[in-house]
Amino acid sequence: MGDVAVGARSGHDGEEHRGRPVDAADPAADGAVTSGNEPGSDSDGGRSGGQPPTDGQGSGGAAPAKKQRSFWKELPILIGIALVLALLIKTFLVQAFSIPSDSMQNTLQQGDRVLVDKLTPWFGSEPERGEVVVFHDPDNWLAGEPTPDPNALQTFLSWIGLMPSAEEKDLIKRVVGVGGDTIQCEGTGPLTVNGKALNEPYVYPGNTPCSQDDQGGQFKVKVPKGFIWVMGDHRQNSRDSRYNQSDVNHGMVPVDKVVGRAVVIAWPINRWDTLPVPDTYSQNLGAGSAALTVAPQGVALVGAVPFVLWRRRRVAAETR
């Protein structure tokens, strides 16, 4: 019957248990329980008078509670998990970038921190007109720009994705045209896409949509497939596609250089805002309409099908 009590009285008054003397120092005399089977136990399982049955765990009582680790011992594990998650998020989901110049005023101010969606491109979706995107320097656009010298803390924060890396030369602009589009600026504007004029309220106050200079302010270009044409919202203070037409890509940005779309201003708090596509880009602009805009939803739907089928089978099995 399991564990037995030592020193319990037999059914006969005054008779010691199997000849073992009972004294005051014996712990069994006050109902204590020891582990292991004792030879010569009573037929009733060795229960002491009034003692409840043992639970079969060896001691006859509750198992001792496992000692919980101290917070300081668990802290390194928690930090390690947090760092791994941060790296995964930075690599595949979202990354923070700092705005270093005024080329996107007033949409973005120097010093703003934006969160960039890096997940959508993994599903095959390409940049669309009107989106604000971060991209790697296509062909030495940042030549002559000072290189930041981060301290140890900034280096660590950039490593886990809370700050941009000083070694990564990235730019942020608005997508005006995609592959197949014809973009044109005449006079002071408006800017046209495939012959349709854009209404651009986001252009910096006092600027005109097109610049009247001979360095790139007047142009007409057709965007090849696999490329985008980008411009800053501060039109008279942005070295964008217009002013890099002499590079290897003729001012275009290869789609594979795009890091992701900036979706929200996260810092400072009083500047918090989303970065939606302006309404003017919802008109029918023809030509280079993005055919992959449904790719993320389509992939998500396909990915959900196996889960739904598995769940249906499980429910069916449980109801049999």
Legacy VTK file of the C-alpha trace (Angstrom):
# vtk DataFile Version 3.0
C-alpha trace
ASCII
DATASET POLYDATA
POINTS 320 float
0.000 0.000 0.000
2.959 2.366 -0.280
4.628 4.313 2.503
4.096 3.324 6.113
4.191 5.104 9.409
6.838 4.105 11.892
5.973 4.032 15.537
2.211 3.811 15.097
0.281 1.904 17.784
-1.274 -1.475 17.020
-4.870 -2.285 17.659
-4.101 -3.614 21.185
-3.864 -0.993 23.875
-0.496 -0.773 25.548
1.225 -2.936 22.905
4.187 -1.358 21.243
4.451 -1.604 17.429
6.244 -4.891 16.645
8.296 -4.637 19.777
9.849 -1.271 18.825
9.994 1.012 21.832
8.342 4.364 21.500
9.927 7.292 23.184
9.379 11.028 23.104
12.341 11.564 20.783
10.906 9.358 18.076
9.363 11.636 15.429
6.862 8.964 14.471
5.317 9.281 17.873
3.666 12.579 16.916
2.514 11.477 13.479
5.589 12.244 11.309
5.879 10.120 8.163
9.028 8.652 6.694
9.612 7.461 3.194
10.143 3.860 2.136
8.402 0.614 3.154
9.137 -0.528 6.653
9.219 -4.253 7.427
6.519 -5.453 9.729
3.998 -2.735 8.936
0.382 -3.013 9.988
-2.064 -4.559 7.549
-3.993 -1.299 7.251
-1.070 0.326 5.390
0.696 1.581 8.487
-1.618 4.459 9.151
-1.062 6.093 12.476
-4.072 6.766 14.578
-6.060 9.457 12.796
-3.319 9.958 10.152
-4.756 10.446 6.622
-3.606 8.057 3.873
-0.400 8.958 2.117
-0.480 10.295 -1.447
1.989 7.765 -2.817
4.707 10.326 -3.559
7.183 8.729 -1.227
6.899 11.032 1.753
3.215 10.748 2.438
2.820 14.537 2.065
2.961 17.191 -0.618
6.119 17.317 -2.715
8.386 20.227 -1.814
7.849 23.279 -4.037
10.544 23.861 -6.651
12.622 26.839 -5.723
12.064 29.694 -8.148
15.068 31.296 -9.791
15.919 34.760 -8.656
15.126 37.657 -10.964
18.817 38.443 -11.434
19.533 34.904 -12.651
16.681 35.077 -15.169
17.545 38.593 -16.368
20.364 37.524 -18.757
18.035 34.952 -20.335
15.317 37.567 -20.808
17.804 40.002 -22.333
19.083 37.315 -24.695
15.572 36.472 -25.872
14.777 40.162 -26.321
17.916 40.679 -28.432
17.124 37.706 -30.661
13.572 38.965 -31.176
14.850 42.477 -31.891
17.254 41.162 -34.521
14.537 39.075 -36.155
12.164 42.050 -36.186
14.876 44.320 -37.591
15.757 41.822 -40.314
12.307 40.721 -41.418
9.585 42.983 -40.007
10.271 46.604 -39.121
13.252 48.886 -38.562
13.638 52.411 -37.206
15.355 55.072 -39.302
16.367 58.620 -38.432
15.698 61.508 -40.840
19.045 63.269 -41.431
18.000 66.177 -43.681
15.181 68.533 -44.661
14.534 67.010 -48.106
11.156 65.555 -47.043
9.758 68.609 -45.212
7.101 69.173 -44.105
6.067 65.527 -44.200
9.202 64.593 -42.271
11.397 66.826 -40.160
15.091 66.425 -39.478
15.502 64.212 -36.413
12.208 62.343 -36.843
12.293 58.586 -36.320
10.225 56.550 -38.760
9.319 52.859 -38.699
9.867 51.073 -41.980
7.882 48.013 -43.063
10.410 45.444 -44.287
8.032 42.482 -44.365
5.866 43.364 -47.383
8.698 43.193 -49.952
9.399 39.614 -48.829
6.015 38.666 -50.302
6.881 40.129 -53.708
5.099 43.464 -53.383
6.877 46.378 -55.082
6.799 50.071 -54.129
3.714 51.994 -55.260
3.244 55.589 -56.281
2.860 57.988 -53.372
4.624 55.797 -50.808
7.514 57.160 -48.763
10.310 54.595 -49.046
13.798 54.023 -47.647
16.365 52.722 -50.129
20.081 52.045 -50.289
22.174 54.607 -52.151
21.791 53.481 -55.802
24.956 55.021 -57.213
26.859 57.353 -54.907
24.011 59.847 -54.389
25.445 60.638 -50.960
28.927 61.491 -52.205
30.384 64.289 -50.112
27.939 63.815 -47.279
29.595 63.582 -43.824
29.837 60.090 -42.356
28.498 59.895 -38.793
30.801 58.653 -36.041
28.533 56.808 -33.573
29.461 56.083 -29.975
29.235 52.626 -28.400
25.601 53.039 -27.332
24.528 54.218 -30.791
26.384 51.307 -32.381
24.578 48.832 -30.113
21.178 50.445 -30.762
21.766 50.329 -34.510
22.776 46.657 -34.236
19.416 45.734 -32.707
17.508 48.018 -35.067
16.544 50.876 -32.756
18.794 53.259 -34.689
20.006 53.261 -38.289
23.471 51.927 -38.926
26.126 54.539 -39.671
27.628 52.214 -42.270
24.391 51.884 -44.224
23.979 54.727 -46.708
20.222 55.001 -47.006
17.913 57.700 -48.355
14.226 58.422 -47.915
12.026 59.893 -50.668
8.515 59.674 -52.113
7.794 57.321 -55.010
6.391 59.373 -57.899
6.635 56.837 -60.721
6.940 53.074 -61.092
8.023 50.891 -63.996
6.230 51.908 -67.210
5.325 55.461 -66.078
6.256 58.633 -67.918
7.084 61.464 -65.506
7.285 65.069 -66.671
7.968 68.528 -65.236
7.355 71.675 -67.290
7.756 75.182 -65.921
6.789 75.261 -62.259
4.408 72.337 -62.612
2.234 70.583 -61.882
4.133 67.310 -61.997
2.456 64.860 -64.379
2.377 61.061 -64.426
1.378 59.587 -67.783
-0.083 62.958 -68.712
-2.213 63.223 -65.521
-1.488 66.163 -63.232
-0.831 65.457 -59.556
-2.326 67.567 -56.779
0.495 67.642 -54.216
-0.500 69.417 -50.989
2.427 67.722 -49.228
4.984 69.817 -51.192
6.879 72.181 -48.876
5.084 75.552 -48.530
6.603 78.118 -50.873
7.984 75.445 -53.219
6.616 74.708 -56.676
6.097 71.079 -57.756
8.732 71.566 -60.471
11.931 73.610 -60.295
12.875 75.965 -63.127
16.577 75.161 -63.306
18.803 73.469 -65.825
20.240 70.942 -63.353
17.291 68.573 -63.508
14.271 70.669 -62.590
12.807 70.270 -66.098
12.593 66.715 -67.372
10.582 64.042 -69.098
11.551 60.444 -68.336
10.102 56.984 -68.757
10.684 54.630 -65.854
11.919 51.148 -66.866
10.472 48.004 -65.359
12.129 47.101 -62.075
12.844 50.748 -61.190
11.143 53.674 -59.451
11.439 57.474 -59.774
11.653 59.282 -56.430
11.398 62.933 -55.354
11.574 64.772 -52.044
8.604 66.751 -50.740
10.877 69.765 -50.242
11.252 70.099 -53.999
13.775 72.931 -53.981
15.954 71.208 -51.356
16.142 67.569 -52.433
18.889 65.828 -54.397
16.643 63.107 -55.769
16.089 61.324 -59.095
15.975 64.641 -60.964
19.543 65.540 -60.044
21.104 62.109 -60.496
20.176 61.438 -64.125
23.861 61.180 -65.028
24.396 58.115 -62.807
24.436 54.512 -63.989
20.640 54.199 -63.550
19.788 57.629 -65.025
18.304 58.767 -61.735
16.145 55.681 -61.279
16.227 53.555 -58.133
16.312 49.770 -58.644
13.445 48.084 -56.804
15.880 45.642 -55.194
17.573 48.608 -53.468
14.372 49.483 -51.604
14.556 48.578 -47.896
10.855 49.122 -47.238
8.042 51.598 -46.874
7.997 54.173 -44.064
4.614 53.705 -42.407
4.661 55.802 -39.251
6.521 58.634 -37.526
7.322 57.080 -34.159
9.415 59.815 -32.539
9.210 62.442 -31.128
5.867 61.732 -29.493
4.335 65.056 -30.495
5.123 64.220 -34.133
3.504 60.779 -34.096
1.590 60.210 -37.327
0.998 57.692 -40.079
2.346 58.116 -43.618
-0.545 57.202 -45.939
-0.513 57.403 -49.733
-1.930 60.821 -50.772
-5.335 60.842 -52.443
-3.975 62.187 -55.737
-2.359 58.811 -56.438
-5.703 57.019 -56.254
-6.789 58.473 -59.608
-6.370 56.323 -62.684
-2.821 57.129 -63.736
-2.589 54.261 -66.232
0.657 52.761 -67.517
2.697 51.490 -64.585
-0.096 50.389 -62.260
1.312 48.012 -59.666
0.144 44.486 -60.382
1.524 43.055 -57.142
-0.439 45.128 -54.665
-2.509 42.087 -53.642
0.520 39.835 -53.229
0.768 40.063 -49.409
-2.934 39.340 -48.936
-2.801 36.527 -51.483
0.194 34.899 -49.849
-1.402 35.271 -46.426
-4.566 33.597 -47.712
-2.628 30.712 -49.245
-0.668 30.321 -46.023
-3.877 30.206 -43.993
-5.442 27.377 -46.032
-3.370 24.516 -44.486
-4.166 25.783 -40.982
-7.906 25.936 -41.719
-7.889 22.410 -43.163
-5.945 21.083 -40.170
-8.374 22.703 -37.740
-11.408 21.306 -39.579
-9.960 17.792 -39.402
-9.203 18.169 -35.719
-12.733 19.368 -34.930
-14.188 16.505 -36.983
-12.049 13.972 -35.094
-13.138 15.335 -31.727
-16.834 15.090 -32.595
-16.693 11.424 -33.619
LINES 1 321
320 0 1 2 3 4 5 6 7 8 9 10 11 12 13 14 15 16 17 18 19 20 21 22 23 24 25 26 27 28 29 30 31 32 33 34 35 36 37 38 39 40 41 42 43 44 45 46 47 48 49 50 51 52 53 54 55 56 57 58 59 60 61 62 63 64 65 66 67 68 69 70 71 72 73 74 75 76 77 78 79 80 81 82 83 84 85 86 87 88 89 90 91 92 93 94 95 96 97 98 99 100 101 102 103 104 105 106 107 108 109 110 111 112 113 114 115 116 117 118 119 120 121 122 123 124 125 126 127 128 129 130 131 132 133 134 135 136 137 138 139 140 141 142 143 144 145 146 147 148 149 150 151 152 153 154 155 156 157 158 159 160 161 162 163 164 165 166 167 168 169 170 171 172 173 174 175 176 177 178 179 180 181 182 183 184 185 186 187 188 189 190 191 192 193 194 195 196 197 198 199 200 201 202 203 204 205 206 207 208 209 210 211 212 213 214 215 216 217 218 219 220 221 222 223 224 225 226 227 228 229 230 231 232 233 234 235 236 237 238 239 240 241 242 243 244 245 246 247 248 249 250 251 252 253 254 255 256 257 258 259 260 261 262 263 264 265 266 267 268 269 270 271 272 273 274 275 276 277 278 279 280 281 282 283 284 285 286 287 288 289 290 291 292 293 294 295 296 297 298 299 300 301 302 303 304 305 306 307 308 309 310 311 312 313 314 315 316 317 318 319
